[in-house]
Amino acid sequence: MILARVVGNVVATQKNDRYEGGRILVVQPIAPDGVDEGPELLALDSVDAGVGDTVIVVREGWSASTSSTGQPGAAIDSAIIGVVDAIEIASES
Amino acid sequence: MQLARVIGTVVSTVKSDLLEARKLLVIQPLDAKLEKTGKPIVAIDSVGAGDGEVIFWCRGKEASFPFEPLDVPTDCTIVGIVDSVNRV
């Protein structure tokens, strides 16, 4: 999983059937200290995350599909599976 | 999934039987500001996307799921056409 911040959403009328009813959010991957890392990606929401939330994103299809649609086998490669309350780093390695 | 723009078409005569009649498109990955990020890649279309459109695509094994029960060999499939991106 990766840490990310929700920065927006995507509206798409014409899409794969399995995305119907889902919320497609734009997330910015971040380091544990909150600094942006790399380009944004899209993830299906499964936890009612909102813009500004720090979230946990799973980037694996089976998990992403089951968490966001309740069934495996959808063409979904990323899903938001948790909203982060706090990140504690004990020591720099 | 990631945003991208359709920038071209690939024509291939000799190919896997399972790719027969599939539309192969060249897409340029985009960030949420719709600016280019990374290199263009080849994607199979599953939603009727066309030249110049902003789309989103799915990577990996999941990319072949829209074509089930066929096992279409792809690791990159266009799964939606973007109406708008709202970035706060």
N, CA and C atoms of all chains as a GROMACS GRO file, in nm:
protein
  543
    1MET      N    1   0.084  -0.119   0.000
    1MET     CA    2   0.000   0.000   0.000
    1MET      C    3   0.088   0.125   0.000
    2ILE      N    4   0.029   0.234  -0.043
    2ILE     CA    5   0.100   0.361  -0.039
    2ILE      C    6   0.016   0.464   0.037
    3LEU      N    7   0.085   0.566   0.084
    3LEU     CA    8   0.016   0.680   0.145
    3LEU      C    9  -0.012   0.781   0.035
    4ALA      N   10  -0.125   0.849   0.045
    4ALA     CA   11  -0.160   0.949  -0.055
    4ALA      C   12  -0.255   1.051   0.007
    5ARG      N   13  -0.271   1.161  -0.063
    5ARG     CA   14  -0.366   1.263  -0.021
    5ARG      C   15  -0.471   1.278  -0.131
    6VAL      N   16  -0.597   1.286  -0.092
    6VAL     CA   17  -0.704   1.302  -0.191
    6VAL      C   18  -0.704   1.447  -0.237
    7VAL      N   19  -0.692   1.466  -0.369
    7VAL     CA   20  -0.684   1.604  -0.422
    7VAL      C   21  -0.798   1.637  -0.519
    8GLY      N   22  -0.885   1.541  -0.548
    8GLY     CA   23  -0.993   1.575  -0.641
    8GLY      C   24  -1.070   1.452  -0.682
    9ASN      N   25  -1.152   1.469  -0.786
    9ASN     CA   26  -1.227   1.354  -0.837
    9ASN      C   27  -1.241   1.364  -0.989
   10VAL      N   28  -1.280   1.251  -1.048
   10VAL     CA   29  -1.298   1.245  -1.193
   10VAL      C   30  -1.444   1.210  -1.222
   11VAL      N   31  -1.502   1.281  -1.318
   11VAL     CA   32  -1.636   1.250  -1.365
   11VAL      C   33  -1.623   1.183  -1.501
   12ALA      N   34  -1.685   1.066  -1.515
   12ALA     CA   35  -1.680   0.993  -1.642
   12ALA      C   36  -1.815   0.926  -1.665
   13THR      N   37  -1.880   0.962  -1.775
   13THR     CA   38  -2.010   0.902  -1.807
   13THR      C   39  -1.990   0.766  -1.871
   14GLN      N   40  -1.898   0.763  -1.967
   14GLN     CA   41  -1.873   0.640  -2.043
   14GLN      C   42  -1.758   0.566  -1.977
   15LYS      N   43  -1.790   0.458  -1.910
   15LYS     CA   44  -1.686   0.385  -1.837
   15LYS      C   45  -1.724   0.238  -1.825
   16ASN      N   46  -1.627   0.160  -1.782
   16ASN     CA   47  -1.649   0.018  -1.759
   16ASN      C   48  -1.765   0.000  -1.660
   17ASP      N   49  -1.853  -0.099  -1.687
   17ASP     CA   50  -1.973  -0.118  -1.604
   17ASP      C   51  -1.943  -0.128  -1.455
   18ARG      N   52  -1.830  -0.190  -1.424
   18ARG     CA   53  -1.801  -0.217  -1.282
   18ARG      C   54  -1.768  -0.090  -1.204
   19TYR      N   55  -1.749   0.022  -1.275
   19TYR     CA   56  -1.722   0.149  -1.206
   19TYR      C   57  -1.852   0.220  -1.169
   20GLU      N   58  -1.968   0.169  -1.218
   20GLU     CA   59  -2.096   0.234  -1.190
   20GLU      C   60  -2.119   0.245  -1.039
   21GLY      N   61  -2.155   0.363  -0.995
   21GLY     CA   62  -2.185   0.382  -0.853
   21GLY      C   63  -2.063   0.407  -0.767
   22GLY      N   64  -1.943   0.390  -0.825
   22GLY     CA   65  -1.821   0.413  -0.748
   22GLY      C   66  -1.777   0.559  -0.756
   23ARG      N   67  -1.696   0.601  -0.660
   23ARG     CA   68  -1.638   0.735  -0.665
   23ARG      C   69  -1.494   0.723  -0.709
   24ILE      N   70  -1.463   0.789  -0.821
   24ILE     CA   71  -1.326   0.785  -0.873
   24ILE      C   72  -1.254   0.909  -0.821
   25LEU      N   73  -1.158   0.889  -0.732
   25LEU     CA   74  -1.088   1.002  -0.671
   25LEU      C   75  -0.946   1.015  -0.727
   26VAL      N   76  -0.900   1.141  -0.731
   26VAL     CA   77  -0.762   1.169  -0.772
   26VAL      C   78  -0.679   1.176  -0.643
   27VAL      N   79  -0.574   1.094  -0.636
   27VAL     CA   80  -0.490   1.095  -0.517
   27VAL      C   81  -0.345   1.126  -0.554
   28GLN      N   82  -0.282   1.204  -0.466
   28GLN     CA   83  -0.141   1.240  -0.483
   28GLN      C   84  -0.058   1.155  -0.387
   29PRO      N   85   0.026   1.064  -0.440
   29PRO     CA   86   0.111   0.986  -0.350
   29PRO      C   87   0.201   1.078  -0.267
   30ILE      N   88   0.220   1.045  -0.139
   30ILE     CA   89   0.304   1.127  -0.051
   30ILE      C   90   0.400   1.039   0.027
   31ALA      N   91   0.508   1.102   0.076
   31ALA     CA   92   0.599   1.037   0.170
   31ALA      C   93   0.535   1.048   0.309
   32PRO      N   94   0.586   0.970   0.406
   32PRO     CA   95   0.528   0.976   0.542
   32PRO      C   96   0.528   1.117   0.601
   33ASP      N   97   0.622   1.204   0.555
   33ASP     CA   98   0.625   1.341   0.608
   33ASP      C   99   0.529   1.434   0.532
   34GLY      N  100   0.454   1.379   0.438
   34GLY     CA  101   0.352   1.459   0.370
   34GLY      C  102   0.397   1.522   0.241
   35VAL      N  103   0.523   1.502   0.201
   35VAL     CA  104   0.573   1.562   0.078
   35VAL      C  105   0.526   1.482  -0.044
   36ASP      N  106   0.480   1.554  -0.146
   36ASP     CA  107   0.432   1.489  -0.268
   36ASP      C  108   0.540   1.402  -0.333
   37GLU      N  109   0.498   1.287  -0.385
   37GLU     CA  110   0.593   1.197  -0.452
   37GLU      C  111   0.532   1.144  -0.581
   38GLY      N  112   0.579   1.194  -0.694
   38GLY     CA  113   0.536   1.141  -0.823
   38GLY      C  114   0.400   1.193  -0.866
   39PRO      N  115   0.356   1.151  -0.985
   39PRO     CA  116   0.231   1.201  -1.041
   39PRO      C  117   0.108   1.143  -0.969
   40GLU      N  118  -0.005   1.213  -0.984
   40GLU     CA  119  -0.130   1.167  -0.924
   40GLU      C  120  -0.177   1.038  -0.991
   41LEU      N  121  -0.258   0.964  -0.921
   41LEU     CA  122  -0.323   0.849  -0.982
   41LEU      C  123  -0.470   0.849  -0.941
   42LEU      N  124  -0.548   0.761  -1.003
   42LEU     CA  125  -0.690   0.751  -0.972
   42LEU      C  126  -0.715   0.625  -0.889
   43ALA      N  127  -0.803   0.637  -0.792
   43ALA     CA  128  -0.836   0.522  -0.708
   43ALA      C  129  -0.985   0.524  -0.678
   44LEU      N  130  -1.045   0.406  -0.674
   44LEU     CA  131  -1.186   0.393  -0.634
   44LEU      C  132  -1.194   0.405  -0.482
   45ASP      N  133  -1.294   0.477  -0.435
   45ASP     CA  134  -1.308   0.496  -0.291
   45ASP      C  135  -1.387   0.381  -0.230
   46SER      N  136  -1.344   0.331  -0.113
   46SER     CA  137  -1.424   0.230  -0.043
   46SER      C  138  -1.451   0.270   0.101
   47VAL      N  139  -1.409   0.391   0.141
   47VAL     CA  140  -1.421   0.429   0.283
   47VAL      C  141  -1.479   0.570   0.301
   48ASP      N  142  -1.541   0.625   0.197
   48ASP     CA  143  -1.597   0.761   0.205
   48ASP      C  144  -1.491   0.864   0.237
   49ALA      N  145  -1.378   0.856   0.169
   49ALA     CA  146  -1.272   0.955   0.186
   49ALA      C  147  -1.312   1.086   0.116
   50GLY      N  148  -1.256   1.197   0.164
   50GLY     CA  149  -1.287   1.325   0.103
   50GLY      C  150  -1.162   1.400   0.066
   51VAL      N  151  -1.179   1.508  -0.010
   51VAL     CA  152  -1.064   1.589  -0.051
   51VAL      C  153  -0.992   1.641   0.072
   52GLY      N  154  -0.857   1.628   0.070
   52GLY     CA  155  -0.775   1.673   0.182
   52GLY      C  156  -0.737   1.561   0.277
   53ASP      N  157  -0.811   1.449   0.273
   53ASP     CA  158  -0.779   1.336   0.361
   53ASP      C  159  -0.648   1.270   0.318
   54THR      N  160  -0.571   1.228   0.419
   54THR     CA  161  -0.458   1.138   0.392
   54THR      C  162  -0.513   0.996   0.398
   55VAL      N  163  -0.479   0.917   0.296
   55VAL     CA  164  -0.540   0.785   0.284
   55VAL      C  165  -0.438   0.676   0.255
   56ILE      N  166  -0.481   0.552   0.273
   56ILE     CA  167  -0.401   0.436   0.234
   56ILE      C  168  -0.461   0.383   0.104
   57VAL      N  169  -0.374   0.367   0.004
   57VAL     CA  170  -0.419   0.319  -0.128
   57VAL      C  171  -0.355   0.184  -0.156
   58VAL      N  172  -0.438   0.084  -0.186
   58VAL     CA  173  -0.385  -0.046  -0.226
   58VAL      C  174  -0.373  -0.048  -0.377
   59ARG      N  175  -0.256  -0.092  -0.427
   59ARG     CA  176  -0.232  -0.091  -0.571
   59ARG      C  177  -0.217  -0.234  -0.620
   60GLU      N  178  -0.325  -0.309  -0.606
   60GLU     CA  179  -0.326  -0.450  -0.647
   60GLU      C  180  -0.471  -0.482  -0.678
   61GLY      N  181  -0.494  -0.548  -0.790
   61GLY     CA  182  -0.628  -0.559  -0.844
   61GLY      C  183  -0.730  -0.635  -0.762
   62TRP      N  184  -0.693  -0.751  -0.707
   62TRP     CA  185  -0.792  -0.831  -0.634
   62TRP      C  186  -0.843  -0.752  -0.515
   63SER      N  187  -0.749  -0.696  -0.440
   63SER     CA  188  -0.786  -0.620  -0.320
   63SER      C  189  -0.863  -0.494  -0.356
   64ALA      N  190  -0.820  -0.426  -0.462
   64ALA     CA  191  -0.886  -0.302  -0.502
   64ALA      C  192  -1.028  -0.330  -0.547
   65SER      N  193  -1.046  -0.438  -0.623
   65SER     CA  194  -1.177  -0.472  -0.676
   65SER      C  195  -1.272  -0.515  -0.565
   66THR      N  196  -1.227  -0.602  -0.475
   66THR     CA  197  -1.315  -0.650  -0.368
   66THR      C  198  -1.350  -0.538  -0.270
   67SER      N  199  -1.255  -0.452  -0.237
   67SER     CA  200  -1.284  -0.348  -0.138
   67SER      C  201  -1.378  -0.242  -0.194
   68SER      N  202  -1.365  -0.210  -0.322
   68SER     CA  203  -1.445  -0.098  -0.374
   68SER      C  204  -1.575  -0.143  -0.440
   69THR      N  205  -1.582  -0.268  -0.488
   69THR     CA  206  -1.707  -0.313  -0.553
   69THR      C  207  -1.770  -0.432  -0.482
   70GLY      N  208  -1.701  -0.490  -0.384
   70GLY     CA  209  -1.754  -0.606  -0.314
   70GLY      C  210  -1.730  -0.738  -0.384
   71GLN      N  211  -1.672  -0.733  -0.505
   71GLN     CA  212  -1.648  -0.854  -0.585
   71GLN      C  213  -1.512  -0.845  -0.651
   72PRO      N  214  -1.443  -0.957  -0.667
   72PRO     CA  215  -1.319  -0.953  -0.744
   72PRO      C  216  -1.350  -0.948  -0.894
   73GLY      N  217  -1.245  -0.930  -0.974
   73GLY     CA  218  -1.263  -0.944  -1.119
   73GLY      C  219  -1.297  -0.817  -1.193
   74ALA      N  220  -1.294  -0.700  -1.127
   74ALA     CA  221  -1.318  -0.576  -1.199
   74ALA      C  222  -1.186  -0.517  -1.247
   75ALA      N  223  -1.194  -0.439  -1.354
   75ALA     CA  224  -1.072  -0.376  -1.409
   75ALA      C  225  -1.039  -0.251  -1.326
   76ILE      N  226  -1.002  -0.276  -1.202
   76ILE     CA  227  -0.969  -0.169  -1.108
   76ILE      C  228  -0.835  -0.206  -1.047
   77ASP      N  229  -0.734  -0.118  -1.057
   77ASP     CA  230  -0.602  -0.154  -1.004
   77ASP      C  231  -0.565  -0.081  -0.876
   78SER      N  232  -0.648   0.017  -0.835
   78SER     CA  233  -0.615   0.093  -0.713
   78SER      C  234  -0.743   0.131  -0.640
   79ALA      N  235  -0.739   0.120  -0.506
   79ALA     CA  236  -0.855   0.161  -0.426
   79ALA      C  237  -0.808   0.221  -0.295
   80ILE      N  238  -0.889   0.317  -0.247
   80ILE     CA  239  -0.862   0.376  -0.116
   80ILE      C  240  -0.925   0.285  -0.012
   81ILE      N  241  -0.843   0.234   0.081
   81ILE     CA  242  -0.895   0.136   0.177
   81ILE      C  243  -0.885   0.186   0.321
   82GLY      N  244  -0.836   0.309   0.342
   82GLY     CA  245  -0.833   0.362   0.479
   82GLY      C  246  -0.805   0.511   0.481
   83VAL      N  247  -0.860   0.578   0.580
   83VAL     CA  248  -0.829   0.719   0.603
   83VAL      C  249  -0.732   0.724   0.720
   84VAL      N  250  -0.621   0.795   0.701
   84VAL     CA  251  -0.513   0.797   0.800
   84VAL      C  252  -0.540   0.906   0.905
   85ASP      N  253  -0.534   0.865   1.033
   85ASP     CA  254  -0.548   0.963   1.141
   85ASP      C  255  -0.411   1.023   1.174
   86ALA      N  256  -0.310   0.939   1.183
   86ALA     CA  257  -0.177   0.988   1.218
   86ALA      C  258  -0.072   0.890   1.168
   87ILE      N  259   0.047   0.943   1.140
   87ILE     CA  260   0.160   0.861   1.100
   87ILE      C  261   0.273   0.890   1.199
   88GLU      N  262   0.324   0.786   1.261
   88GLU     CA  263   0.435   0.808   1.354
   88GLU      C  264   0.555   0.732   1.303
   89ILE      N  265   0.665   0.803   1.285
   89ILE     CA  266   0.791   0.739   1.245
   89ILE      C  267   0.883   0.741   1.366
   90ALA      N  268   0.919   0.621   1.412
   90ALA     CA  269   0.998   0.611   1.537
   90ALA      C  270   1.139   0.667   1.521
   91SER      N  271   1.205   0.626   1.410
   91SER     CA  272   1.341   0.676   1.390
   91SER      C  273   1.374   0.669   1.241
   92GLU      N  274   1.462   0.757   1.197
   92GLU     CA  275   1.507   0.755   1.058
   92GLU      C  276   1.600   0.637   1.039
   93SER      N  277   1.576   0.553   0.939
   93SER     CA  278   1.666   0.441   0.914
   93SER      C  279   1.775   0.484   0.819
   94MET      N  280  -0.532   0.330  -1.140
   94MET     CA  281  -0.567   0.388  -1.269
   94MET      C  282  -0.496   0.521  -1.283
   95GLN      N  283  -0.478   0.564  -1.406
   95GLN     CA  284  -0.411   0.691  -1.431
   95GLN      C  285  -0.478   0.761  -1.549
   96LEU      N  286  -0.467   0.893  -1.549
   96LEU     CA  287  -0.521   0.970  -1.660
   96LEU      C  288  -0.424   0.964  -1.778
   97ALA      N  289  -0.476   0.979  -1.899
   97ALA     CA  290  -0.392   0.985  -2.018
   97ALA      C  291  -0.474   1.047  -2.131
   98ARG      N  292  -0.403   1.088  -2.236
   98ARG     CA  293  -0.470   1.137  -2.355
   98ARG      C  294  -0.440   1.042  -2.470
   99VAL      N  295  -0.541   1.015  -2.553
   99VAL     CA  296  -0.519   0.931  -2.671
   99VAL      C  297  -0.447   1.015  -2.775
  100ILE      N  298  -0.329   0.971  -2.816
  100ILE     CA  299  -0.250   1.050  -2.912
  100ILE      C  300  -0.226   0.976  -3.043
  101GLY      N  301  -0.272   0.852  -3.055
  101GLY     CA  302  -0.248   0.784  -3.181
  101GLY      C  303  -0.304   0.642  -3.183
  102THR      N  304  -0.278   0.577  -3.293
  102THR     CA  305  -0.329   0.442  -3.317
  102THR      C  306  -0.212   0.352  -3.355
  103VAL      N  307  -0.221   0.225  -3.318
  103VAL     CA  308  -0.122   0.128  -3.363
  103VAL      C  309  -0.191   0.031  -3.457
  104VAL      N  310  -0.130   0.008  -3.572
  104VAL     CA  311  -0.181  -0.091  -3.666
  104VAL      C  312  -0.090  -0.212  -3.659
  105SER      N  313  -0.148  -0.330  -3.638
  105SER     CA  314  -0.069  -0.452  -3.628
  105SER      C  315  -0.143  -0.563  -3.700
  106THR      N  316  -0.077  -0.621  -3.801
  106THR     CA  317  -0.142  -0.726  -3.879
  106THR      C  318  -0.113  -0.862  -3.817
  107VAL      N  319   0.013  -0.888  -3.790
  107VAL     CA  320   0.049  -1.016  -3.730
  107VAL      C  321   0.044  -0.998  -3.579
  108LYS      N  322  -0.055  -1.061  -3.517
  108LYS     CA  323  -0.068  -1.046  -3.372
  108LYS      C  324  -0.142  -1.165  -3.314
  109SER      N  325  -0.146  -1.172  -3.182
  109SER     CA  326  -0.220  -1.276  -3.112
  109SER      C  327  -0.364  -1.278  -3.161
  110ASP      N  328  -0.420  -1.400  -3.180
  110ASP     CA  329  -0.560  -1.413  -3.223
  110ASP      C  330  -0.654  -1.338  -3.130
  111LEU      N  331  -0.617  -1.334  -3.002
  111LEU     CA  332  -0.704  -1.271  -2.902
  111LEU      C  333  -0.704  -1.119  -2.914
  112LEU      N  334  -0.611  -1.066  -2.994
  112LEU     CA  335  -0.610  -0.920  -3.017
  112LEU      C  336  -0.687  -0.883  -3.142
  113GLU      N  337  -0.739  -0.985  -3.211
  113GLU     CA  338  -0.815  -0.963  -3.335
  113GLU      C  339  -0.930  -0.866  -3.312
  114ALA      N  340  -0.940  -0.764  -3.395
  114ALA     CA  341  -1.049  -0.664  -3.390
  114ALA      C  342  -1.041  -0.570  -3.270
  115ARG      N  343  -0.936  -0.579  -3.190
  115ARG     CA  344  -0.919  -0.486  -3.078
  115ARG      C  345  -0.852  -0.360  -3.127
  116LYS      N  346  -0.892  -0.248  -3.068
  116LYS     CA  347  -0.833  -0.119  -3.106
  116LYS      C  348  -0.712  -0.092  -3.017
  117LEU      N  349  -0.595  -0.080  -3.082
  117LEU     CA  350  -0.472  -0.050  -3.008
  117LEU      C  351  -0.443   0.099  -3.020
  118LEU      N  352  -0.437   0.168  -2.909
  118LEU     CA  353  -0.416   0.312  -2.910
  118LEU      C  354  -0.287   0.349  -2.839
  119VAL      N  355  -0.226   0.458  -2.885
  119VAL     CA  356  -0.110   0.512  -2.814
  119VAL      C  357  -0.162   0.620  -2.720
  120ILE      N  358  -0.129   0.608  -2.593
  120ILE     CA  359  -0.177   0.707  -2.496
  120ILE      C  360  -0.060   0.773  -2.424
  121GLN      N  361  -0.076   0.901  -2.394
  121GLN     CA  362   0.026   0.976  -2.320
  121GLN      C  363  -0.027   0.996  -2.177
  122PRO      N  364   0.037   0.931  -2.077
  122PRO     CA  365  -0.007   0.950  -1.939
  122PRO      C  366  -0.002   1.098  -1.897
  123LEU      N  367  -0.101   1.138  -1.816
  123LEU     CA  368  -0.114   1.277  -1.772
  123LEU      C  369  -0.123   1.281  -1.619
  124ASP      N  370  -0.083   1.396  -1.562
  124ASP     CA  371  -0.110   1.417  -1.420
  124ASP      C  372  -0.248   1.483  -1.407
  125ALA      N  373  -0.286   1.521  -1.285
  125ALA     CA  374  -0.421   1.572  -1.264
  125ALA      C  375  -0.442   1.711  -1.322
  126LYS      N  376  -0.330   1.779  -1.359
  126LYS     CA  377  -0.342   1.909  -1.429
  126LYS      C  378  -0.347   1.887  -1.580
  127LEU      N  379  -0.354   1.762  -1.620
  127LEU     CA  380  -0.356   1.720  -1.760
  127LEU      C  381  -0.227   1.759  -1.832
  128GLU      N  382  -0.117   1.758  -1.755
  128GLU     CA  383   0.014   1.778  -1.816
  128GLU      C  384   0.082   1.643  -1.830
  129LYS      N  385   0.165   1.630  -1.935
  129LYS     CA  386   0.231   1.503  -1.965
  129LYS      C  387   0.315   1.455  -1.846
  130THR      N  388   0.310   1.325  -1.820
  130THR     CA  389   0.402   1.267  -1.724
  130THR      C  390   0.441   1.129  -1.775
  131GLY      N  391   0.570   1.104  -1.788
  131GLY     CA  392   0.616   0.974  -1.836
  131GLY      C  393   0.601   0.959  -1.987
  132LYS      N  394   0.630   0.837  -2.032
  132LYS     CA  395   0.636   0.809  -2.176
  132LYS      C  396   0.505   0.753  -2.228
  133PRO      N  397   0.479   0.774  -2.358
  133PRO     CA  398   0.359   0.715  -2.418
  133PRO      C  399   0.363   0.562  -2.412
  134ILE      N  400   0.245   0.503  -2.401
  134ILE     CA  401   0.235   0.358  -2.396
  134ILE      C  402   0.121   0.312  -2.487
  135VAL      N  403   0.118   0.180  -2.513
  135VAL     CA  404   0.012   0.124  -2.598
  135VAL      C  405  -0.097   0.065  -2.508
  136ALA      N  406  -0.222   0.098  -2.539
  136ALA     CA  407  -0.334   0.050  -2.459
  136ALA      C  408  -0.440  -0.009  -2.550
  137ILE      N  409  -0.517  -0.106  -2.499
  137ILE     CA  410  -0.634  -0.157  -2.571
  137ILE      C  411  -0.755  -0.079  -2.522
  138ASP      N  412  -0.843  -0.048  -2.614
  138ASP     CA  413  -0.963   0.028  -2.580
  138ASP      C  414  -1.077  -0.066  -2.542
  139SER      N  415  -1.151  -0.030  -2.437
  139SER     CA  416  -1.271  -0.110  -2.404
  139SER      C  417  -1.397  -0.023  -2.394
  140VAL      N  418  -1.384   0.106  -2.423
  140VAL     CA  419  -1.498   0.196  -2.403
  140VAL      C  420  -1.529   0.286  -2.523
  141GLY      N  421  -1.461   0.266  -2.634
  141GLY     CA  422  -1.487   0.349  -2.752
  141GLY      C  423  -1.418   0.483  -2.750
  142ALA      N  424  -1.297   0.488  -2.695
  142ALA     CA  425  -1.221   0.614  -2.688
  142ALA      C  426  -1.165   0.649  -2.825
  143GLY      N  427  -1.145   0.780  -2.848
  143GLY     CA  428  -1.092   0.824  -2.976
  143GLY      C  429  -0.980   0.926  -2.959
  144ASP      N  430  -0.922   0.962  -3.073
  144ASP     CA  431  -0.807   1.051  -3.077
  144ASP      C  432  -0.834   1.182  -3.000
  145GLY      N  433  -0.739   1.220  -2.914
  145GLY     CA  434  -0.747   1.347  -2.844
  145GLY      C  435  -0.823   1.344  -2.713
  146GLU      N  436  -0.897   1.234  -2.688
  146GLU     CA  437  -0.978   1.228  -2.567
  146GLU      C  438  -0.893   1.200  -2.443
  147VAL      N  439  -0.936   1.260  -2.331
  147VAL     CA  440  -0.874   1.227  -2.202
  147VAL      C  441  -0.948   1.105  -2.147
  148ILE      N  442  -0.871   1.007  -2.106
  148ILE     CA  443  -0.928   0.879  -2.062
  148ILE      C  444  -0.860   0.839  -1.932
  149PHE      N  445  -0.909   0.732  -1.870
  149PHE     CA  446  -0.828   0.669  -1.765
  149PHE      C  447  -0.813   0.522  -1.797
  150TRP      N  448  -0.699   0.469  -1.754
  150TRP     CA  449  -0.663   0.332  -1.792
  150TRP      C  450  -0.622   0.254  -1.668
  151CYS      N  451  -0.638   0.123  -1.683
  151CYS     CA  452  -0.608   0.030  -1.575
  151CYS      C  453  -0.486  -0.051  -1.614
  152ARG      N  454  -0.398  -0.074  -1.517
  152ARG     CA  455  -0.275  -0.147  -1.548
  152ARG      C  456  -0.282  -0.289  -1.493
  153GLY      N  457  -0.190  -0.373  -1.538
  153GLY     CA  458  -0.173  -0.507  -1.480
  153GLY      C  459  -0.272  -0.610  -1.532
  154LYS      N  460  -0.279  -0.722  -1.461
  154LYS     CA  461  -0.369  -0.833  -1.498
  154LYS      C  462  -0.514  -0.786  -1.510
  155GLU      N  463  -0.551  -0.691  -1.423
  155GLU     CA  464  -0.689  -0.642  -1.421
  155GLU      C  465  -0.729  -0.580  -1.555
  156ALA      N  466  -0.630  -0.541  -1.633
  156ALA     CA  467  -0.656  -0.476  -1.762
  156ALA      C  468  -0.729  -0.570  -1.858
  157SER      N  469  -0.718  -0.700  -1.838
  157SER     CA  470  -0.782  -0.794  -1.931
  157SER      C  471  -0.926  -0.827  -1.888
  158PHE      N  472  -0.967  -0.786  -1.769
  158PHE     CA  473  -1.100  -0.822  -1.718
  158PHE      C  474  -1.218  -0.768  -1.801
  159PRO      N  475  -1.208  -0.649  -1.862
  159PRO     CA  476  -1.323  -0.603  -1.941
  159PRO      C  477  -1.358  -0.695  -2.057
  160PHE      N  478  -1.265  -0.782  -2.098
  160PHE     CA  479  -1.287  -0.865  -2.216
  160PHE      C  480  -1.327  -1.008  -2.179
  161GLU      N  481  -1.345  -1.035  -2.050
  161GLU     CA  482  -1.383  -1.170  -2.009
  161GLU      C  483  -1.511  -1.215  -2.080
  162PRO      N  484  -1.525  -1.342  -2.115
  162PRO     CA  485  -1.442  -1.455  -2.076
  162PRO      C  486  -1.315  -1.472  -2.160
  163LEU      N  487  -1.288  -1.384  -2.256
  163LEU     CA  488  -1.165  -1.397  -2.334
  163LEU      C  489  -1.045  -1.352  -2.250
  164ASP      N  490  -0.933  -1.423  -2.266
  164ASP     CA  491  -0.810  -1.383  -2.198
  164ASP      C  492  -0.728  -1.294  -2.289
  165VAL      N  493  -0.775  -1.174  -2.313
  165VAL     CA  494  -0.704  -1.082  -2.403
  165VAL      C  495  -0.572  -1.040  -2.338
  166PRO      N  496  -0.461  -1.058  -2.411
  166PRO     CA  497  -0.331  -1.027  -2.352
  166PRO      C  498  -0.306  -0.876  -2.348
  167THR      N  499  -0.324  -0.815  -2.233
  167THR     CA  500  -0.299  -0.672  -2.218
  167THR      C  501  -0.263  -0.641  -2.073
  168ASP      N  502  -0.176  -0.543  -2.056
  168ASP     CA  503  -0.148  -0.494  -1.921
  168ASP      C  504  -0.188  -0.347  -1.909
  169CYS      N  505  -0.259  -0.298  -2.010
  169CYS     CA  506  -0.299  -0.158  -2.011
  169CYS      C  507  -0.426  -0.144  -2.095
  170THR      N  508  -0.538  -0.115  -2.030
  170THR     CA  509  -0.666  -0.105  -2.100
  170THR      C  510  -0.738   0.024  -2.060
  171ILE      N  511  -0.792   0.092  -2.161
  171ILE     CA  512  -0.871   0.213  -2.136
  171ILE      C  513  -1.007   0.170  -2.082
  172VAL      N  514  -1.042   0.218  -1.961
  172VAL     CA  515  -1.167   0.175  -1.898
  172VAL      C  516  -1.266   0.289  -1.876
  173GLY      N  517  -1.229   0.412  -1.910
  173GLY     CA  518  -1.325   0.522  -1.896
  173GLY      C  519  -1.284   0.644  -1.975
  174ILE      N  520  -1.385   0.718  -2.020
  174ILE     CA  521  -1.359   0.845  -2.089
  174ILE      C  522  -1.394   0.957  -1.992
  175VAL      N  523  -1.299   1.049  -1.972
  175VAL     CA  524  -1.314   1.151  -1.868
  175VAL      C  525  -1.397   1.269  -1.919
  176ASP      N  526  -1.504   1.303  -1.843
  176ASP     CA  527  -1.581   1.425  -1.872
  176ASP      C  528  -1.510   1.544  -1.810
  177SER      N  529  -1.470   1.530  -1.684
  177SER     CA  530  -1.400   1.640  -1.617
  177SER      C  531  -1.317   1.589  -1.501
  178VAL      N  532  -1.208   1.661  -1.473
  178VAL     CA  533  -1.124   1.635  -1.357
  178VAL      C  534  -1.137   1.755  -1.265
  179ASN      N  535  -1.183   1.731  -1.143
  179ASN     CA  536  -1.193   1.840  -1.046
  179ASN      C  537  -1.077   1.827  -0.949
  180ARG      N  538  -0.986   1.924  -0.956
  180ARG     CA  539  -0.868   1.917  -0.870
  180ARG      C  540  -0.872   2.036  -0.776
  181VAL      N  541  -0.870   2.007  -0.647
  181VAL     CA  542  -0.880   2.115  -0.548
  181VAL      C  543  -0.742   2.170  -0.516
   0.00000   0.00000   0.00000
